[in-house]
Amino acid sequence: MISVQKWPEVDKSKIDTKAEVWEDYVSDLVRDIDEVKKLAKIDKPKKITIFVAPTWKHEVYDAVLMKVDLKEIIKKYKGLEKEVADYYKRLQKRNPTDEIFLTSEDELCLLEKSRTVLVKDCGCEVEIAKAEKSKNPKAMSAESGKPGILME
């Protein structure tokens, strides 16, 4: 009888934690897009642009995780001292976890691979762009693990 059988053991070597985090990331992004649609009162956007955070924000995020002192981080980013300091302080309040631990390139690659799903879920054209290459204010709102969203 099945009721007296031993419960199966979990083989933790077969669990792909990164894939699970990425799946959650895409699901969260779709929910964020739906929320932006509601707030902007746009039922059917023509195009959605998703901005991946600049590399420096990913590096600051990682530095906060590794508890690197702000003074050490700022040395690396001449000309961005104020932005780096502000972002560092915001991250400390948020207490980031290593679940997101993605580089800018990882995030960009994941979004490119997920484009078909995003187009299907959003019902419109989806563009994926690096924040560094855009002058749009929404691009600068992108953070590590939390892309900027522009709806047209």
C-alpha positions as CSV (number, residue, x, y, z in Angstrom):
1,M,0.0,0.0,0.0
2,I,1.1,3.5,-0.8
3,S,0.2,4.8,2.7
4,V,3.0,2.7,4.2
5,Q,5.7,3.6,1.7
6,K,8.7,5.7,2.6
7,W,8.4,9.4,1.6
8,P,10.8,10.2,-1.3
9,E,14.1,11.9,-0.5
10,V,14.9,15.3,-2.0
11,D,18.0,15.3,-4.2
12,K,19.2,18.8,-3.6
13,S,21.8,18.5,-6.4
14,K,19.0,18.6,-8.9
15,I,17.6,21.9,-7.6
16,D,18.6,24.9,-9.8
17,T,18.4,27.8,-7.4
18,K,19.4,30.3,-10.1
19,A,16.6,29.1,-12.4
20,E,14.1,29.5,-9.6
21,V,15.3,33.0,-8.8
22,W,15.1,34.0,-12.5
23,E,11.6,32.6,-12.8
24,D,10.5,34.6,-9.8
25,Y,12.3,37.7,-11.3
26,V,10.3,37.4,-14.5
27,S,7.0,36.8,-12.7
28,D,7.7,39.8,-10.5
29,L,8.4,41.9,-13.5
30,V,5.2,40.9,-15.2
31,R,3.3,41.9,-12.0
32,D,5.1,45.2,-12.0
33,I,4.2,45.8,-15.6
34,D,0.6,45.1,-14.8
35,E,0.7,47.5,-11.9
36,V,2.2,50.2,-14.1
37,K,-0.6,49.6,-16.6
38,K,-3.2,50.2,-13.9
39,L,-1.5,53.3,-12.5
40,A,-1.0,54.8,-16.0
41,K,-4.5,53.7,-17.0
42,I,-3.1,52.1,-20.2
43,D,-5.0,48.9,-21.0
44,K,-3.2,48.1,-24.2
45,P,0.2,49.6,-24.5
46,K,1.9,49.7,-27.9
47,K,5.3,49.2,-26.6
48,I,7.0,48.5,-23.3
49,T,10.7,49.2,-22.8
50,I,12.4,47.5,-19.9
51,F,15.6,49.1,-18.7
52,V,18.3,47.0,-17.0
53,A,20.1,48.9,-14.2
54,P,23.5,50.4,-15.0
55,T,26.5,48.2,-14.2
56,W,27.5,50.5,-11.3
57,K,24.2,49.8,-9.5
58,H,24.8,46.1,-9.7
59,E,28.3,46.5,-8.4
60,V,27.1,48.7,-5.5
61,Y,24.4,46.1,-4.7
62,D,27.0,43.4,-4.6
63,A,29.2,45.6,-2.4
64,V,26.4,46.2,0.1
65,L,25.9,42.4,0.2
66,M,29.6,41.9,1.0
67,K,29.4,44.7,3.5
68,V,32.0,46.8,1.7
69,D,32.4,50.3,3.3
70,L,30.8,53.2,1.3
71,K,34.2,55.1,1.2
72,E,35.8,52.1,-0.6
73,I,32.9,52.0,-3.2
74,I,32.9,55.7,-3.9
75,K,36.6,55.6,-4.8
76,K,35.7,53.5,-7.8
77,Y,33.0,55.8,-9.2
78,K,34.5,59.2,-9.9
79,G,31.7,61.6,-11.0
80,L,29.0,59.4,-9.6
81,E,29.8,59.9,-5.9
82,K,26.4,61.4,-4.9
83,E,24.4,58.8,-6.9
84,V,26.5,55.9,-5.5
85,A,26.1,57.2,-1.9
86,D,22.4,57.6,-2.2
87,Y,21.9,54.2,-3.8
88,Y,24.1,52.6,-1.2
89,K,22.1,54.1,1.7
90,R,18.8,53.1,0.1
91,L,20.1,49.5,-0.3
92,Q,21.2,49.4,3.4
93,K,17.7,50.4,4.5
94,R,16.2,47.7,2.2
95,N,18.6,45.1,3.5
96,P,19.2,43.3,0.2
97,T,19.6,39.5,-0.1
98,D,21.8,37.5,-2.3
99,E,18.8,36.0,-4.1
100,I,19.1,38.5,-6.9
101,F,22.9,38.4,-7.1
102,L,22.9,39.1,-10.9
103,T,25.3,41.1,-12.9
104,S,24.0,43.6,-15.4
105,E,24.8,41.2,-18.2
106,D,23.0,38.3,-16.4
107,E,19.9,40.4,-16.1
108,L,20.1,41.6,-19.7
109,C,20.6,38.0,-20.9
110,L,17.7,36.7,-18.8
111,L,15.3,39.4,-20.1
112,E,16.4,38.6,-23.7
113,K,15.7,34.9,-23.1
114,S,12.3,35.8,-21.6
115,R,11.3,38.3,-24.3
116,T,8.7,35.8,-25.9
117,V,7.0,35.3,-22.5
118,L,7.0,39.0,-21.8
119,V,5.5,39.8,-25.2
120,K,2.8,37.2,-24.7
121,D,2.0,38.4,-21.2
122,C,2.1,42.1,-22.0
123,G,0.4,41.8,-25.4
124,C,2.7,44.3,-27.1
125,E,6.2,44.9,-28.4
126,V,8.8,44.6,-25.7
127,E,12.2,46.3,-25.9
128,I,15.0,45.5,-23.5
129,A,17.7,48.2,-23.1
130,K,20.7,49.0,-20.9
131,A,20.0,52.1,-18.8
132,E,23.5,53.4,-19.6
133,K,22.5,53.8,-23.2
134,S,19.3,55.8,-22.6
135,K,18.6,59.3,-21.6
136,N,15.0,58.5,-20.6
137,P,14.4,59.2,-16.9
138,K,12.8,55.8,-16.5
139,A,16.2,54.3,-17.4
140,M,17.7,55.9,-14.3
141,S,15.0,54.4,-12.1
142,A,16.2,50.9,-12.8
143,E,17.9,49.1,-10.0
144,S,19.6,45.7,-9.6
145,G,16.9,43.1,-9.8
146,K,14.2,45.8,-10.4
147,P,14.3,47.1,-14.0
148,G,12.8,50.4,-15.1
149,I,9.6,50.2,-17.1
150,L,8.5,52.7,-19.8
151,M,5.1,52.2,-21.3
152,E,4.0,53.8,-24.5
